Amino acid sequence: MMTEQLHVQQFDERQLGLQGRVYWHGLLVAMVLVLVNAFLQAAGVAWADGFTQNIFILLITGAVVATEAIIRDVFFGRRQNHWAMIIIYGVVGLLIVGVHVAAAFQTTGIDRADHIVLTIAGVAFVCIAAAGITKELTNRRIVDDDA
């Protein structure tokens, strides 16, 4: 009983450390993206409007955090799987791609660039979901093979 309780405490401390690293890497990615965007704006490069630039930075930062969490087996709740996050990212990614691909064909200029940028973010979300599904199925297969 004591070793089982110790194992659970070590797991919790390990998870807290991993969560901290994942959030730290997310913060670094966000800072780098904001810095790059500031340099692009200072150079006069208009790759999207201001709102879309901010949303893209937010979405890419979330994508990096989610991908690293899946790869490192970081869990943000009591349940020790990523299925909820995988489903959310998959559905949201497909919705983003569907809406913005259709809109990109109906617009021109900077509006089209906005839709293309958001389509890229949607594709990133779908890739996260695919990576998560692969990771969860691989973990399940490893557990089944060990049993």
DSSP file (Angstrom, degrees, kcal/mol; ACC not computed):
  #  RESIDUE AA STRUCTURE BP1 BP2  ACC     N-H-->O    O-->H-N    N-H-->O    O-->H-N    TCO  KAPPA ALPHA  PHI   PSI    X-CA   Y-CA   Z-CA
    1    1 A M     >        0   0    0      0, 0.0     4,-2.2     0, 0.0     5,-0.2   0.000 360.0 360.0 360.0 -41.9    0.0    0.0    0.0
    2    2 A M  H  >  +     0   0    0      1,-0.2     4,-2.4     2,-0.2     5,-0.2   0.908 360.0  48.3 -66.3 -42.2    2.8    2.4    0.9
    3    3 A T  H  > S+     0   0    0      1,-0.2     4,-2.4     2,-0.2    -1,-0.2   0.872 110.8  52.0 -66.8 -34.9    4.7    1.8   -2.4
    4    4 A E  H  > S+     0   0    0      2,-0.2     4,-1.9     1,-0.2    -1,-0.2   0.910 111.0  47.0 -65.6 -41.4    1.5    2.3   -4.4
    5    5 A Q  H  X S+     0   0    0     -4,-2.2     4,-2.0     2,-0.2    -2,-0.2   0.894 112.0  50.6 -66.8 -39.6    0.9    5.6   -2.6
    6    6 A L  H  X S+     0   0    0     -4,-2.4     4,-2.6     1,-0.2    -2,-0.2   0.899 108.3  53.0 -63.7 -41.0    4.5    6.7   -3.2
    7    7 A H  H  X S+     0   0    0     -4,-2.4     4,-2.3     1,-0.2    -1,-0.2   0.898 108.7  49.5 -60.8 -42.0    4.2    5.8   -6.9
    8    8 A V  H  X S+     0   0    0     -4,-1.9     4,-2.3     2,-0.2    -1,-0.2   0.900 111.0  49.5 -65.1 -41.1    1.0    8.0   -7.2
    9    9 A Q  H  X S+     0   0    0     -4,-2.0     4,-2.3     2,-0.2    -2,-0.2   0.915 111.5  48.4 -65.5 -41.8    2.8   10.9   -5.5
   10   10 A Q  H  X S+     0   0    0     -4,-2.6     4,-2.8     1,-0.2     5,-0.2   0.895 110.1  52.9 -63.5 -39.0    5.8   10.6   -7.8
   11   11 A F  H  X S+     0   0    0     -4,-2.3     4,-2.7     1,-0.2    -2,-0.2   0.921 109.4  48.7 -61.4 -43.7    3.5   10.4  -10.8
   12   12 A D  H  X S+     0   0    0     -4,-2.3     4,-2.3     2,-0.2    -2,-0.2   0.911 113.0  46.6 -64.3 -41.9    1.8   13.6   -9.7
   13   13 A E  H  X S+     0   0    0     -4,-2.3     4,-2.2     2,-0.2    -2,-0.2   0.895 113.1  49.8 -66.8 -39.3    5.1   15.4   -9.2
   14   14 A R  H  X S+     0   0    0     -4,-2.8     4,-2.6     2,-0.2    -2,-0.2   0.921 110.9  49.7 -63.4 -43.5    6.4   14.2  -12.5
   15   15 A Q  H  X S+     0   0    0     -4,-2.7     4,-3.0     1,-0.2    -2,-0.2   0.900 109.3  51.5 -63.2 -40.8    3.2   15.4  -14.2
   16   16 A L  H  X S+     0   0    0     -4,-2.3     4,-2.3     2,-0.2    -1,-0.2   0.910 111.2  48.2 -62.6 -41.2    3.5   18.8  -12.6
   17   17 A G  H  X S+     0   0    0     -4,-2.2     4,-2.1     2,-0.2    -2,-0.2   0.919 113.5  46.7 -63.9 -43.7    7.1   19.1  -13.8
   18   18 A L  H  X S+     0   0    0     -4,-2.6     4,-2.6     2,-0.2    -2,-0.2   0.909 111.3  51.5 -65.2 -42.0    6.1   18.0  -17.3
   19   19 A Q  H  X S+     0   0    0     -4,-3.0     4,-2.7     1,-0.2     5,-0.2   0.918 108.9  51.6 -60.5 -42.6    3.1   20.4  -17.4
   20   20 A G  H  X S+     0   0    0     -4,-2.3     4,-2.3     1,-0.2    -1,-0.2   0.907 110.8  47.6 -60.1 -43.0    5.4   23.2  -16.3
   21   21 A R  H  X S+     0   0    0     -4,-2.1     4,-2.6     2,-0.2    -1,-0.2   0.900 111.5  50.6 -65.7 -40.4    7.9   22.5  -19.1
   22   22 A V  H  X S+     0   0    0     -4,-2.6     4,-2.1     2,-0.2    -2,-0.2   0.939 113.0  45.2 -63.1 -46.1    5.0   22.3  -21.7
   23   23 A Y  H  X S+     0   0    0     -4,-2.7     4,-2.4     2,-0.2    -1,-0.2   0.892 111.9  53.0 -64.6 -38.5    3.6   25.6  -20.6
   24   24 A W  H  X S+     0   0    0     -4,-2.3     4,-2.4    -5,-0.2    -2,-0.2   0.926 109.6  47.9 -62.3 -45.0    7.1   27.1  -20.6
   25   25 A H  H  X S+     0   0    0     -4,-2.6     4,-2.5     1,-0.2    -1,-0.2   0.882 110.5  52.8 -64.2 -37.0    7.8   26.0  -24.1
   26   26 A G  H  X S+     0   0    0     -4,-2.1     4,-2.4     2,-0.2    -1,-0.2   0.906 108.8  49.6 -62.6 -41.6    4.4   27.4  -25.1
   27   27 A L  H  X S+     0   0    0     -4,-2.4     4,-2.5     2,-0.2    -2,-0.2   0.913 110.9  49.5 -63.6 -42.9    5.3   30.7  -23.6
   28   28 A L  H  X S+     0   0    0     -4,-2.4     4,-2.5     2,-0.2    -2,-0.2   0.915 110.8  49.8 -62.6 -42.6    8.6   30.8  -25.5
   29   29 A V  H  X S+     0   0    0     -4,-2.5     4,-2.7     1,-0.2    -2,-0.2   0.926 111.2  49.4 -61.6 -44.5    6.9   29.9  -28.8
   30   30 A A  H  X S+     0   0    0     -4,-2.4     4,-2.5     1,-0.2    -2,-0.2   0.914 111.3  49.2 -61.5 -42.8    4.4   32.7  -28.2
   31   31 A M  H  X S+     0   0    0     -4,-2.5     4,-2.3     2,-0.2    -1,-0.2   0.916 112.3  47.5 -64.3 -42.3    7.1   35.2  -27.4
   32   32 A V  H  X S+     0   0    0     -4,-2.5     4,-2.9     2,-0.2     5,-0.2   0.923 112.7  49.1 -64.6 -43.9    9.1   34.2  -30.5
   33   33 A L  H  X S+     0   0    0     -4,-2.7     4,-2.5     1,-0.2    -2,-0.2   0.907 112.1  48.1 -62.9 -41.3    6.0   34.5  -32.8
   34   34 A V  H  X S+     0   0    0     -4,-2.5     4,-2.3    -5,-0.2    -1,-0.2   0.905 113.0  48.9 -65.0 -40.6    5.1   37.9  -31.4
   35   35 A L  H  X S+     0   0    0     -4,-2.3     4,-2.3     2,-0.2    -2,-0.2   0.928 112.3  47.2 -64.7 -45.6    8.6   39.1  -31.9
   36   36 A V  H  X S+     0   0    0     -4,-2.9     4,-2.4     1,-0.2    -2,-0.2   0.919 112.4  50.5 -61.3 -43.2    8.8   37.8  -35.5
   37   37 A N  H  X S+     0   0    0     -4,-2.5     4,-2.5    -5,-0.2    -1,-0.2   0.891 108.7  52.1 -62.5 -39.4    5.4   39.4  -36.2
   38   38 A A  H  X S+     0   0    0     -4,-2.3     4,-2.4     2,-0.2    -1,-0.2   0.913 110.3  48.0 -63.9 -41.8    6.6   42.7  -34.7
   39   39 A F  H  X S+     0   0    0     -4,-2.3     4,-1.7     2,-0.2    -2,-0.2   0.899 111.3  50.7 -65.0 -39.8    9.7   42.6  -37.0
   40   40 A L  H  <>S+     0   0    0     -4,-2.4     5,-2.7     2,-0.2     4,-0.4   0.920 111.7  47.3 -63.3 -42.9    7.5   41.8  -40.0
   41   41 A Q  H ><5S+     0   0    0     -4,-2.5     3,-1.1     1,-0.2    -2,-0.2   0.899 110.5  52.2 -65.2 -39.6    5.2   44.7  -39.2
   42   42 A A  H 3<5S+     0   0    0     -4,-2.4    -1,-0.2     1,-0.3    -2,-0.2   0.825 108.6  51.6 -65.0 -30.5    8.1   47.1  -38.8
   43   43 A A  T 3<5S-     0   0    0     -4,-1.7    -1,-0.3    -5,-0.2    -2,-0.2   0.501 120.3-111.5 -83.6  -4.0    9.4   46.0  -42.2
   44   44 A G  T < 5 +     0   0    0     -3,-1.1     2,-0.6    -4,-0.4    -3,-0.2   0.642  65.4 149.4  85.3  15.1    6.1   46.7  -43.7
   45   45 A V      < -     0   0    0     -5,-2.7     2,-0.8    -6,-0.2    -1,-0.3  -0.741  28.0-166.9 -85.3 118.5    5.1   43.1  -44.5
   46   46 A A        +     0   0    0     -2,-0.6     3,-0.1     1,-0.2    -5,-0.0  -0.799  22.5 158.0-106.8  89.2    1.4   42.7  -44.3
   47   47 A W  S    S-     0   0    0     -2,-0.8     2,-0.3     1,-0.3    -1,-0.2   0.657  73.1 -15.0 -88.0 -16.3    0.8   38.9  -44.3
   48   48 A A  S    S-     0   0    0     -3,-0.2    -1,-0.3    69,-0.0    63,-0.1  -0.947  85.2 -78.7-168.7 168.6   -2.6   39.2  -42.7
   49   49 A D     >  -     0   0    0     61,-0.3     4,-2.3    -2,-0.3     5,-0.2  -0.322  52.5 -99.4 -74.1 167.4   -4.7   41.8  -40.8
   50   50 A G  H  > S+     0   0    0      1,-0.2     4,-2.1     2,-0.2     5,-0.2   0.866 120.4  49.5 -57.3 -44.4   -4.0   42.5  -37.2
   51   51 A F  H  > S+     0   0    0      1,-0.2     4,-2.5     2,-0.2    -1,-0.2   0.928 112.4  47.7 -62.3 -45.8   -6.8   40.4  -35.7
   52   52 A T  H  > S+     0   0    0      1,-0.2     4,-2.7     2,-0.2    -1,-0.2   0.871 109.0  54.7 -65.9 -36.8   -5.9   37.4  -37.9
   53   53 A Q  H  X S+     0   0    0     -4,-2.3     4,-2.3     2,-0.2    -1,-0.2   0.932 110.8  45.6 -59.9 -45.7   -2.2   37.7  -36.9
   54   54 A N  H  X S+     0   0    0     -4,-2.1     4,-2.3     2,-0.2    -2,-0.2   0.912 113.6  48.2 -65.8 -43.2   -3.1   37.6  -33.3
   55   55 A I  H  X S+     0   0    0     -4,-2.5     4,-2.9     2,-0.2     5,-0.2   0.909 110.9  51.9 -63.2 -41.9   -5.5   34.6  -33.7
   56   56 A F  H  X S+     0   0    0     -4,-2.7     4,-2.8     2,-0.2     5,-0.3   0.924 109.5  49.0 -61.8 -44.8   -2.9   32.8  -35.7
   57   57 A I  H  X S+     0   0    0     -4,-2.3     4,-2.2     1,-0.2    -1,-0.2   0.917 113.5  47.7 -60.6 -43.4   -0.2   33.3  -33.0
   58   58 A L  H  X S+     0   0    0     -4,-2.3     4,-2.3     2,-0.2    -2,-0.2   0.921 113.7  46.7 -63.0 -45.4   -2.7   32.1  -30.4
   59   59 A L  H  X S+     0   0    0     -4,-2.9     4,-2.2     2,-0.2    -2,-0.2   0.905 113.1  47.9 -66.2 -42.3   -3.7   29.0  -32.4
   60   60 A I  H  X S+     0   0    0     -4,-2.8     4,-2.3     2,-0.2    -1,-0.2   0.893 111.3  51.1 -67.5 -39.1   -0.1   28.0  -33.3
   61   61 A T  H  X S+     0   0    0     -4,-2.2     4,-2.3    -5,-0.3    -2,-0.2   0.931 111.6  47.7 -62.3 -44.8    0.9   28.4  -29.6
   62   62 A G  H  X S+     0   0    0     -4,-2.3     4,-2.5     1,-0.2    -2,-0.2   0.873 110.3  53.1 -62.3 -36.5   -2.0   26.2  -28.6
   63   63 A A  H  X S+     0   0    0     -4,-2.2     4,-2.5     2,-0.2    -2,-0.2   0.904 109.0  48.4 -65.6 -41.4   -1.0   23.7  -31.2
   64   64 A V  H  X S+     0   0    0     -4,-2.3     4,-2.5     2,-0.2     5,-0.2   0.924 113.1  47.7 -64.8 -44.2    2.6   23.5  -30.0
   65   65 A V  H  X S+     0   0    0     -4,-2.3     4,-2.3     1,-0.2    -2,-0.2   0.925 114.0  46.7 -62.4 -45.4    1.4   23.0  -26.4
   66   66 A A  H  X S+     0   0    0     -4,-2.5     4,-2.2     2,-0.2    -2,-0.2   0.909 112.6  49.4 -65.0 -42.1   -1.1   20.3  -27.3
   67   67 A T  H  X S+     0   0    0     -4,-2.5     4,-2.5     1,-0.2    -2,-0.2   0.934 113.1  45.8 -63.8 -45.9    1.4   18.5  -29.5
   68   68 A E  H  X S+     0   0    0     -4,-2.5     4,-2.6     1,-0.2    -1,-0.2   0.887 111.1  53.5 -65.4 -37.1    4.1   18.5  -26.8
   69   69 A A  H  <>S+     0   0    0     -4,-2.3     5,-2.8    -5,-0.2     4,-0.5   0.907 111.4  45.7 -63.0 -40.8    1.5   17.4  -24.2
   70   70 A I  H ><5S+     0   0    0     -4,-2.2     3,-0.8     3,-0.2    -2,-0.2   0.928 114.8  46.8 -67.7 -44.6    0.5   14.5  -26.4
   71   71 A I  H 3<5S+     0   0    0     -4,-2.5    -2,-0.2     1,-0.2    -1,-0.2   0.898 117.7  41.6 -65.6 -40.9    4.1   13.5  -27.1
   72   72 A R  T 3<5S-     0   0    0     -4,-2.6    -1,-0.2    -5,-0.2    -2,-0.2   0.399 110.3-118.6 -88.7   3.0    5.3   13.7  -23.5
   73   73 A D  T < 5 +     0   0    0     -3,-0.8     2,-0.5    -4,-0.5    -3,-0.2   0.919  51.9 167.3  58.1  46.5    2.1   12.1  -22.1
   74   74 A V      < -     0   0    0     -5,-2.8     2,-0.4    -6,-0.2    -1,-0.2  -0.803  19.5-158.5 -91.4 130.1    1.2   15.2  -20.1
   75   75 A F        -     0   0    0     -2,-0.5   -56,-0.1     1,-0.1     5,-0.1  -0.924  13.2-164.3-113.0 133.9   -2.3   15.0  -18.7
   76   76 A F  S    S+     0   0    0     -2,-0.4     2,-0.2     3,-0.1    -1,-0.1   0.382  74.3  28.6 -98.4   3.7   -4.2   18.2  -17.7
   77   77 A G  S    S-     0   0    0      2,-0.5    -2,-0.1     4,-0.1     0, 0.0  -0.700  99.1 -81.6-141.1-165.6   -6.9   16.5  -15.7
   78   78 A R  S    S+     0   0    0     -2,-0.2     2,-0.2     2,-0.1    -3,-0.0   0.811 101.2  87.5 -75.8 -31.2   -7.5   13.4  -13.6
   79   79 A R  S    S-     0   0    0      1,-0.1     2,-0.7     2,-0.1    -2,-0.5  -0.499  75.0-140.9 -73.2 137.5   -8.1   11.1  -16.6
   80   80 A Q  S    S+     0   0    0     -2,-0.2     2,-0.3    -4,-0.1    -1,-0.1  -0.362  70.5  72.6-101.3  54.7   -4.9    9.7  -18.0
   81   81 A N  S    S-     0   0    0     -2,-0.7     3,-0.2    -7,-0.0     4,-0.2  -0.962  70.1-133.3-152.7 170.3   -5.6    9.9  -21.7
   82   82 A H     >  +     0   0    0     -2,-0.3     4,-2.8     1,-0.1     5,-0.2   0.210  66.5 115.2-110.2  13.8   -5.9   12.6  -24.4
   83   83 A W  H  > S+     0   0    0      1,-0.2     4,-2.7     2,-0.2     5,-0.2   0.870  76.7  50.4 -60.2 -40.1   -9.1   11.6  -26.1
   84   84 A A  H  > S+     0   0    0      1,-0.2     4,-2.3     2,-0.2    -1,-0.2   0.938 114.6  44.2 -62.6 -44.9  -11.1   14.8  -25.1
   85   85 A M  H  > S+     0   0    0      2,-0.2     4,-2.7     1,-0.2     5,-0.2   0.895 113.3  51.9 -65.5 -39.9   -8.3   17.0  -26.3
   86   86 A I  H  X S+     0   0    0     -4,-2.8     4,-2.5     2,-0.2    -2,-0.2   0.925 111.3  46.5 -62.9 -45.3   -7.9   15.0  -29.5
   87   87 A I  H  X S+     0   0    0     -4,-2.7     4,-2.7    -5,-0.2     5,-0.3   0.919 113.4  48.7 -64.6 -43.9  -11.6   15.2  -30.3
   88   88 A I  H  X S+     0   0    0     -4,-2.3     4,-2.7    -5,-0.2     5,-0.3   0.947 114.2  44.9 -62.3 -48.7  -11.7   18.9  -29.6
   89   89 A Y  H  X S+     0   0    0     -4,-2.7     4,-2.4     1,-0.2    -1,-0.2   0.896 114.6  49.7 -63.9 -39.4   -8.7   19.6  -31.8
   90   90 A G  H  X S+     0   0    0     -4,-2.5     4,-2.4    -5,-0.2    -2,-0.2   0.942 115.1  41.7 -64.3 -48.0   -9.9   17.4  -34.6
   91   91 A V  H  X S+     0   0    0     -4,-2.7     4,-2.4     2,-0.2    -2,-0.2   0.937 117.7  46.2 -66.6 -47.2  -13.4   18.8  -34.7
   92   92 A V  H  X S+     0   0    0     -4,-2.7     4,-2.8    -5,-0.3     5,-0.2   0.908 113.0  51.2 -62.9 -41.2  -12.3   22.4  -34.4
   93   93 A G  H  X S+     0   0    0     -4,-2.4     4,-2.7    -5,-0.3    -1,-0.2   0.925 110.5  47.6 -61.5 -45.4   -9.6   21.9  -37.0
   94   94 A L  H  X S+     0   0    0     -4,-2.4     4,-2.6     2,-0.2    -1,-0.2   0.893 112.9  49.3 -63.7 -39.3  -12.0   20.4  -39.5
   95   95 A L  H  X S+     0   0    0     -4,-2.4     4,-2.6     2,-0.2     5,-0.3   0.929 112.0  48.2 -64.3 -45.2  -14.4   23.3  -38.9
   96   96 A I  H  X S+     0   0    0     -4,-2.8     4,-2.4     1,-0.2     5,-0.3   0.939 114.1  46.3 -60.9 -46.7  -11.7   25.9  -39.4
   97   97 A V  H  X S+     0   0    0     -4,-2.7     4,-2.3    -5,-0.2     5,-0.3   0.939 113.9  48.4 -61.9 -47.2  -10.4   24.2  -42.5
   98   98 A G  H  X S+     0   0    0     -4,-2.6     4,-1.5    -5,-0.2    -2,-0.2   0.924 115.4  42.6 -60.2 -47.3  -14.0   23.9  -44.0
   99   99 A V  H  X S+     0   0    0     -4,-2.6     4,-1.9    -5,-0.2    -1,-0.2   0.927 119.1  41.8 -67.3 -45.4  -15.0   27.4  -43.3
  100  100 A H  H  X S+     0   0    0     -4,-2.4     4,-1.9    -5,-0.3    -2,-0.2   0.778 110.6  54.0 -82.4 -25.8  -11.8   29.1  -44.4
  101  101 A V  H  X S+     0   0    0     -4,-2.3     4,-1.2    -5,-0.3    -1,-0.2   0.936 112.4  45.9 -67.9 -44.6  -11.1   27.1  -47.5
  102  102 A A  H  < S+     0   0    0     -4,-1.5     4,-0.4    -5,-0.3     3,-0.3   0.913 115.3  46.6 -62.5 -41.6  -14.6   27.9  -48.8
  103  103 A A  H >X S+     0   0    0     -4,-1.9     3,-1.0     1,-0.2     4,-0.6   0.826 103.4  63.0 -71.1 -31.2  -14.2   31.6  -47.9
  104  104 A A  H >< S+     0   0    0     -4,-1.9     3,-0.5     1,-0.3    -1,-0.2   0.834 101.0  52.5 -64.1 -31.3  -10.7   31.8  -49.5
  105  105 A F  T 3< S+     0   0    0     -4,-1.2    -1,-0.3    -3,-0.3    -2,-0.2   0.664 109.5  49.8 -77.7 -14.6  -12.2   31.0  -52.9
  106  106 A Q  T <4 S+     0   0    0     -3,-1.0     2,-0.2    -4,-0.4    -1,-0.2   0.477 107.6  58.2-101.4  -3.8  -14.8   33.8  -52.5
  107  107 A T    <<  -     0   0    0     -4,-0.6     2,-0.3    -3,-0.5     0, 0.0  -0.718  61.4-154.6-122.9 171.8  -12.4   36.6  -51.5
  108  108 A T    >>  +     0   0    0     -2,-0.2     3,-1.0     4,-0.0     4,-0.6  -0.880  53.2   9.2-136.9 169.4   -9.3   38.4  -52.9
  109  109 A G  H 3> S-     0   0    0     -2,-0.3     4,-1.7     1,-0.2     3,-0.4  -0.257 123.4  -9.4  66.3-141.8   -6.4   40.3  -51.6
  110  110 A I  H 3> S+     0   0    0      1,-0.2     4,-2.3     2,-0.2   -61,-0.3   0.793 132.7  61.2 -65.7 -29.2   -5.6   40.5  -47.8
  111  111 A D  H <> S+     0   0    0     -3,-1.0     4,-1.9     2,-0.2    -1,-0.2   0.901 104.5  48.6 -64.0 -39.5   -8.9   38.8  -47.0
  112  112 A R  H  X S+     0   0    0     -4,-0.6     4,-2.3    -3,-0.4    -2,-0.2   0.912 109.2  52.9 -65.1 -40.9   -7.9   35.7  -49.0
  113  113 A A  H  X S+     0   0    0     -4,-1.7     4,-2.6     1,-0.2    -2,-0.2   0.896 106.5  53.8 -60.6 -39.9   -4.5   35.8  -47.1
  114  114 A D  H  X S+     0   0    0     -4,-2.3     4,-2.2     1,-0.2    -1,-0.2   0.931 110.2  46.3 -59.0 -45.6   -6.4   35.8  -43.8
  115  115 A H  H  X S+     0   0    0     -4,-1.9     4,-1.9     1,-0.2    -1,-0.2   0.863 112.1  50.7 -67.9 -35.2   -8.4   32.8  -44.8
  116  116 A I  H  X S+     0   0    0     -4,-2.3     4,-2.0     2,-0.2    -1,-0.2   0.913 109.6  50.7 -67.6 -42.3   -5.3   30.9  -46.0
  117  117 A V  H  X S+     0   0    0     -4,-2.6     4,-1.7     1,-0.2    -2,-0.2   0.926 112.7  45.7 -61.1 -45.3   -3.5   31.7  -42.7
  118  118 A L  H  X S+     0   0    0     -4,-2.2     4,-2.2     1,-0.2    -1,-0.2   0.823 108.4  57.2 -70.0 -30.0   -6.4   30.4  -40.7
  119  119 A T  H  X S+     0   0    0     -4,-1.9     4,-2.5     2,-0.2    -1,-0.2   0.903 104.6  52.5 -63.8 -40.1   -6.7   27.3  -42.9
  120  120 A I  H  X S+     0   0    0     -4,-2.0     4,-2.1     1,-0.2    -2,-0.2   0.911 108.7  49.7 -61.2 -42.4   -3.0   26.5  -42.1
  121  121 A A  H  X S+     0   0    0     -4,-1.7     4,-2.0     2,-0.2    -1,-0.2   0.907 110.0  51.3 -62.8 -40.9   -3.9   26.7  -38.4
  122  122 A G  H  X S+     0   0    0     -4,-2.2     4,-2.1     1,-0.2    -2,-0.2   0.897 108.5  50.8 -62.6 -40.9   -6.8   24.4  -39.0
  123  123 A V  H  X S+     0   0    0     -4,-2.5     4,-2.3     1,-0.2    -1,-0.2   0.888 107.6  54.0 -63.6 -38.6   -4.6   21.9  -40.8
  124  124 A A  H  X S+     0   0    0     -4,-2.1     4,-2.1     1,-0.2    -2,-0.2   0.906 108.0  50.3 -60.9 -41.0   -2.2   22.1  -37.8
  125  125 A F  H  X S+     0   0    0     -4,-2.0     4,-2.2     2,-0.2    -2,-0.2   0.905 109.6  49.6 -64.4 -41.1   -5.1   21.2  -35.5
  126  126 A V  H  X S+     0   0    0     -4,-2.1     4,-2.3     1,-0.2    -1,-0.2   0.893 109.8  52.0 -65.0 -38.6   -6.1   18.3  -37.6
  127  127 A C  H  X S+     0   0    0     -4,-2.3     4,-2.6     2,-0.2    -1,-0.2   0.879 107.4  52.7 -64.5 -37.7   -2.5   17.1  -37.6
  128  128 A I  H  X S+     0   0    0     -4,-2.1     4,-2.7     2,-0.2    -2,-0.2   0.932 109.5  48.8 -61.8 -45.4   -2.4   17.3  -33.8
  129  129 A A  H  X S+     0   0    0     -4,-2.2     4,-2.6     1,-0.2    -2,-0.2   0.914 111.7  49.2 -61.1 -42.6   -5.6   15.2  -33.6
  130  130 A A  H  X S+     0   0    0     -4,-2.3     4,-2.3     2,-0.2    -2,-0.2   0.912 112.2  47.9 -63.9 -42.4   -4.0   12.6  -36.0
  131  131 A A  H  X S+     0   0    0     -4,-2.6     4,-2.6     2,-0.2    -2,-0.2   0.898 112.2  50.4 -64.1 -40.0   -0.8   12.5  -33.9
  132  132 A G  H  X S+     0   0    0     -4,-2.7     4,-2.9     2,-0.2     5,-0.2   0.909 109.5  49.3 -64.7 -42.6   -2.9   12.1  -30.8
  133  133 A I  H  X S+     0   0    0     -4,-2.6     4,-2.6     2,-0.2     5,-0.2   0.928 112.5  48.8 -61.6 -44.4   -4.9    9.3  -32.2
  134  134 A T  H  X S+     0   0    0     -4,-2.3     4,-2.3     2,-0.2    -2,-0.2   0.926 113.0  47.3 -60.5 -45.5   -1.7    7.5  -33.3
  135  135 A K  H  X S+     0   0    0     -4,-2.6     4,-2.7     2,-0.2    -2,-0.2   0.926 113.5  46.9 -63.6 -46.4   -0.1    8.0  -29.8
  136  136 A E  H  X S+     0   0    0     -4,-2.9     4,-2.3     1,-0.2    -1,-0.2   0.911 114.0  47.3 -64.6 -42.1   -3.2    6.8  -27.9
  137  137 A L  H  X S+     0   0    0     -4,-2.6     4,-2.2    -5,-0.2    -1,-0.2   0.881 112.5  50.1 -67.3 -37.0   -3.6    3.7  -30.2
  138  138 A T  H  X S+     0   0    0     -4,-2.3     4,-2.4    -5,-0.2    -2,-0.2   0.924 111.2  48.8 -64.8 -44.2    0.1    2.9  -29.9
  139  139 A N  H  X S+     0   0    0     -4,-2.7     4,-2.3     1,-0.2    -2,-0.2   0.902 111.5  49.6 -61.2 -41.1   -0.1    3.2  -26.1
  140  140 A R  H  X S+     0   0    0     -4,-2.3     4,-2.6     2,-0.2    -1,-0.2   0.894 110.6  50.0 -65.3 -39.7   -3.1    1.0  -26.0
  141  141 A R  H  X S+     0   0    0     -4,-2.2     4,-2.4     2,-0.2    -2,-0.2   0.901 110.0  50.7 -66.4 -39.9   -1.3   -1.6  -28.2
  142  142 A I  H  X S+     0   0    0     -4,-2.4     4,-1.9     2,-0.2    -2,-0.2   0.922 112.0  47.4 -62.3 -44.3    1.8   -1.5  -25.9
  143  143 A V  H  X S+     0   0    0     -4,-2.3     4,-1.3     1,-0.2    -2,-0.2   0.907 112.6  49.1 -64.3 -42.2   -0.5   -2.1  -22.9
  144  144 A D  H  < S+     0   0    0     -4,-2.6    -1,-0.2     1,-0.2    -2,-0.2   0.874 110.7  50.5 -64.9 -37.1   -2.3   -4.9  -24.7
  145  145 A D  H  < S+     0   0    0     -4,-2.4    -1,-0.2     1,-0.2    -2,-0.2   0.844 109.2  51.6 -68.5 -33.7    1.0   -6.6  -25.7
  146  146 A D  H  <        0   0    0     -4,-1.9    -1,-0.2     1,-0.2    -2,-0.2   0.776 360.0 360.0 -72.5 -25.9    2.3   -6.4  -22.1
  147  147 A A     <        0   0    0     -4,-1.3    -1,-0.2    -5,-0.1    -2,-0.2   0.483 360.0 360.0 -77.4 360.0   -0.9   -8.0  -20.7
